[in-house]
């Protein structure tokens, strides 16, 4: 098992497959992009599958989510999913994507064994989408959502970040749109994960603001806290259900005490927290001939020292030293 000194057990593995992305979201990276990792530094498909196998077989991981950057840019994605779906015990497999390219890959991913998908979509307006992402790919995301539903990657979940002065007024419209289509919407407080370190706490749209905007149009009933478990989202029934909406308040209401995640970066580092300032290198050990037992031991040691919290709710919080695209959201 992957335990820490506070008794938390990590059963949810986030695997970043690439640091590259085909959008340039203003809250994630600069317009000119980033210095991408050299290919030799990235884990190979076989190395990823080996480490996921160790996590599932030897360390008690039950859920695996593939992230990026943008994971659909990984050429071997379908094969990685297929290999992980064949593991015994079989983990739940999901993927977080910006949706670009999903229209042509959703069917293959479902056939390979992917269980469900999360798609990032912050706006219903193509012009606002361009403002936020610096790309004209709004329709591609909508097509990807439809393809995911048709392929059976359900429930399709949407992640949305509201930015002050850009899309903050769209919360009710986004929720209505998702309810009509049976999508599950999650609003996420903007987190300090931008490579240019331009995040400003005072300009962030908080969970309370989001709920206030939604409550002006919908009747929201909080789900019992016991149903949340280790999930990051607090959820509400909308107009009595069955539709739901979630809010991930990572900044104003952090959920560190219930965290059950461990993270593998695209270049083979273990991170015990999205906001960690340190990493444990598995890639070097793996490529130096370490056996599975040694890799598992290194992973356990990395998680044992996990801090009680990220401290993101503190005004003195310092942003992590690597952009989100290199870590995996």
C-alpha positions in Angstrom: 0.0 0.0 0.0 0.9 3.6 -0.4 0.5 5.1 3.1 1.6 8.4 4.6 2.3 9.3 8.2 -1.2 10.8 8.5 -2.9 7.5 7.7 -4.0 8.4 4.2 -3.9 5.7 1.6 -3.2 6.6 -2.1 -5.4 4.5 -4.3 -5.8 7.0 -7.2 -2.9 7.4 -9.6 -2.7 10.3 -12.0 -0.3 9.6 -14.9 0.9 12.5 -17.1 1.6 11.1 -20.6 3.1 14.2 -22.1 3.9 17.8 -21.2 2.8 19.0 -24.6 -0.6 20.7 -25.3 -2.3 22.0 -28.4 -4.0 24.9 -26.5 -2.4 27.9 -24.8 -4.9 28.5 -21.9 -4.2 31.7 -20.2 -4.4 30.2 -16.7 -1.9 27.4 -17.6 0.9 28.6 -19.9 2.2 31.6 -21.8 1.1 32.3 -25.4 4.4 31.2 -26.9 4.2 27.8 -25.1 6.9 26.2 -23.0 10.2 24.5 -23.4 9.0 20.9 -23.9 10.7 18.0 -22.4 13.2 16.2 -24.7 11.9 12.9 -25.9 14.6 10.8 -24.2 13.5 12.2 -20.8 9.9 11.0 -21.3 8.9 7.6 -20.2 8.3 5.1 -23.0 5.0 3.4 -23.4 6.5 0.2 -21.9 7.9 2.1 -18.9 4.5 3.7 -18.2 2.8 0.4 -18.3 5.4 -1.2 -16.1 5.0 1.5 -13.4 1.2 1.4 -13.6 1.4 -2.4 -13.2 3.6 -2.0 -10.1 1.1 0.6 -8.7 -1.9 -1.6 -9.3 -0.5 -5.1 -8.5 1.9 -4.2 -5.6 0.8 -0.9 -4.2 -3.0 -1.1 -4.0 -3.9 1.5 -6.7 -7.5 1.1 -7.8 -8.0 4.0 -10.2 -5.8 5.4 -13.0 -6.4 8.6 -14.7 -4.3 9.6 -17.7 -3.5 13.3 -18.0 -1.1 15.6 -19.8 -0.4 18.2 -21.0 -2.9 16.9 -23.5 -2.9 13.0 -23.3 -4.5 12.7 -26.8 -1.2 13.9 -28.2 0.5 10.7 -27.0 0.9 8.5 -30.0 0.8 5.2 -28.0 -2.3 6.2 -25.9 -4.6 3.5 -27.1 -2.0 0.8 -26.5 -1.3 2.1 -23.0 -5.0 2.1 -22.1 -5.4 -1.5 -23.5 -2.4 -2.8 -21.5 -3.6 -1.2 -18.3 -7.1 -2.5 -18.8 -5.7 -6.0 -19.0 -4.2 -5.8 -15.5 -5.4 -8.1 -12.7 -6.9 -6.6 -10.6 -8.3 -4.3 -13.3 -8.2 -0.6 -12.3 -10.8 1.9 -13.2 -9.4 3.9 -16.2 -10.3 7.5 -17.0 -8.8 10.3 -19.0 -8.8 14.1 -18.7 -8.5 16.0 -22.0 -9.2 19.3 -23.7 -11.4 17.3 -26.2 -9.5 18.3 -29.3 -9.0 15.1 -31.3 -11.5 13.2 -29.2 -13.9 12.9 -32.1 -11.6 10.6 -33.9 -10.3 8.6 -30.9 -13.2 8.1 -28.6 -14.4 4.8 -30.1 -10.9 3.3 -30.1 -10.3 4.4 -26.5 -13.6 2.8 -25.4 -12.7 -0.4 -27.2 -9.3 -0.4 -25.5 -10.9 -0.3 -22.1 -11.2 3.3 -21.1 -14.1 3.7 -18.7 -14.9 7.4 -18.7 -13.6 10.8 -19.6 -13.3 14.4 -18.3 -13.3 17.2 -20.8 -12.3 20.8 -20.1 -14.6 23.4 -21.5 -14.8 26.8 -19.9 -17.3 28.6 -22.2 -20.1 28.1 -24.7 -19.0 31.0 -26.8 -16.4 30.4 -29.6 -15.0 33.9 -29.2 -14.5 33.6 -25.5 -13.0 30.2 -26.1 -10.4 31.8 -28.3 -9.7 34.5 -25.7 -9.1 31.8 -23.1 -7.2 29.2 -25.1 -5.7 31.4 -27.9 -7.0 28.8 -30.4 -10.1 28.5 -32.6 -11.0 25.0 -31.7 -14.3 25.3 -29.9 -16.3 23.2 -32.3 -13.7 20.4 -32.1 -14.3 20.2 -28.4 -18.1 20.0 -28.9 -17.6 17.3 -31.5 -15.4 15.4 -29.1 -18.0 15.5 -26.3 -20.6 14.1 -28.6 -18.2 11.4 -29.8 -17.4 10.4 -26.2 -21.0 10.0 -25.3 -21.8 8.0 -28.4 -18.8 5.7 -27.7 -20.1 5.0 -24.2 -17.5 6.9 -22.2 -20.1 7.9 -19.7 -20.8 9.7 -17.5 -19.1 12.4 -19.6 -17.8 15.0 -17.1 -17.0 18.6 -17.9 -14.4 20.7 -16.1 -14.8 24.5 -16.2 -12.7 27.3 -14.8 -14.2 30.8 -14.5 -12.0 33.8 -15.0 -13.0 37.2 -13.8 -13.9 39.6 -16.6 -13.8 36.8 -19.2 -16.4 34.0 -18.6 -17.5 34.5 -15.0 -21.1 35.2 -16.0 -21.4 31.9 -17.9 -21.9 29.6 -14.9 -25.7 29.2 -15.1 -25.6 28.8 -18.9 -22.9 26.1 -18.7 -24.9 24.2 -16.1 -28.2 24.4 -18.1 -26.3 23.2 -21.3 -24.8 20.3 -19.4 -28.1 19.3 -17.8 -29.8 19.2 -21.2 -27.2 16.8 -22.5 -26.7 14.6 -19.4 -23.1 15.8 -18.8 -21.8 16.2 -15.3 -20.3 19.7 -14.7 -17.5 20.5 -12.3 -16.4 24.1 -11.7 -12.8 24.3 -10.5 -11.4 27.3 -8.7 -8.5 28.7 -10.6 -5.3 27.3 -9.0 -1.7 28.7 -9.0 -0.5 26.3 -11.7 0.4 28.8 -14.5 3.9 28.6 -15.8 4.2 32.4 -15.9 3.2 32.6 -12.1 0.6 35.3 -12.9 -2.0 33.8 -10.5 -3.6 36.4 -8.2 -5.7 35.2 -5.3 -7.7 38.4 -5.2 -9.0 38.0 -8.8 -10.0 34.3 -8.5 -13.6 33.4 -8.8 -14.3 31.5 -5.5 -16.6 28.5 -4.9 -18.9 30.8 -2.9 -19.3 33.1 -5.9 -19.9 30.2 -8.2 -22.6 28.8 -6.0 -24.2 32.3 -5.6 -24.5 32.7 -9.3 -25.9 29.2 -9.8 -28.4 29.6 -7.0 -29.9 32.6 -8.7 -31.3 30.3 -11.4 -31.3 26.8 -9.9 -32.3 25.2 -6.6 -29.2 23.5 -5.2 -29.4 20.8 -2.6 -26.1 19.7 -1.1 -25.4 15.9 -1.2 -24.6 14.3 2.1 -21.0 14.7 3.0 -20.7 11.0 3.5 -21.2 10.4 -0.3 -18.2 12.5 -1.2 -15.5 10.3 0.2 -12.1 11.3 -1.2 -13.6 13.0 -4.2 -12.3 16.6 -4.7 -15.7 17.9 -5.7 -18.5 19.0 -3.4 -21.7 18.1 -5.2 -25.3 19.5 -5.3 -28.5 18.1 -6.7 -29.9 20.6 -9.2 -33.7 21.3 -8.9 -34.2 18.1 -6.9 -32.1 15.9 -9.3 -31.2 13.7 -10.9 -28.8 16.3 -12.4 -25.8 17.3 -10.3 -23.2 20.0 -10.3 -19.9 19.9 -8.5 -17.4 22.6 -7.3 -13.8 21.8 -6.6 -12.7 24.5 -4.2 -9.0 23.6 -4.1 -8.0 27.1 -2.8 -10.8 28.2 -0.4 -11.9 24.8 0.9 -8.9 22.4 0.4 -9.6 18.7 0.8 -6.1 17.6 1.7 -7.2 15.5 4.7 -9.0 13.1 2.5 -6.5 13.1 -0.4 -6.0 9.6 -1.9 -3.8 10.5 -4.9 -0.3 9.8 -6.1 1.1 11.3 -9.3 3.5 10.0 -12.0 4.9 12.8 -14.2 5.6 12.3 -17.9 9.4 12.1 -17.2 9.1 9.5 -14.5 8.9 11.4 -11.2 6.6 10.6 -8.3 4.8 13.6 -6.7 2.8 13.2 -3.6 0.8 16.4 -4.3 0.0 18.6 -7.3 1.6 21.5 -5.4 4.7 19.6 -4.1 8.1 21.2 -4.4 9.9 17.9 -4.4 9.9 14.8 -6.5 11.2 11.2 -6.3 12.9 10.0 -9.5 11.8 6.5 -10.6 13.0 6.9 -14.2 16.7 6.7 -13.4 16.2 3.7 -11.1 14.0 2.0 -13.7 16.6 2.6 -16.5 19.4 1.5 -14.2 18.0 -2.0 -13.8 15.9 -1.7 -10.6 13.5 -4.6 -10.2 9.8 -4.1 -9.4 10.4 -4.6 -5.7 12.9 -1.7 -5.5 10.7 0.6 -7.6 7.7 -0.2 -5.3 9.9 0.5 -2.2 11.0 3.9 -3.7 7.3 4.8 -4.4 6.3 3.9 -0.9 9.0 6.0 0.6 8.0 9.0 -1.6 4.4 8.8 -0.4 5.3 8.2 3.3 6.6 11.7 3.6 3.5 13.5 2.2 2.7 16.7 4.1 -0.6 17.2 5.9 -1.7 19.8 3.3 -0.6 21.7 0.3 -0.9 25.0 2.1 -2.7 26.5 -0.9 -5.2 28.1 1.4 -2.5 30.1 3.0 -1.7 33.6 1.8 2.0 32.7 2.0 1.6 29.8 -0.5 4.3 29.6 -3.1 3.5 28.1 -6.5 5.2 24.8 -7.5 8.4 25.0 -9.5 7.0 23.1 -12.5 4.0 24.1 -14.7 0.9 22.0 -14.7 1.6 20.7 -18.2 4.7 18.9 -16.9 3.0 17.5 -13.8 -0.5 16.4 -14.8 -3.7 17.9 -13.5 
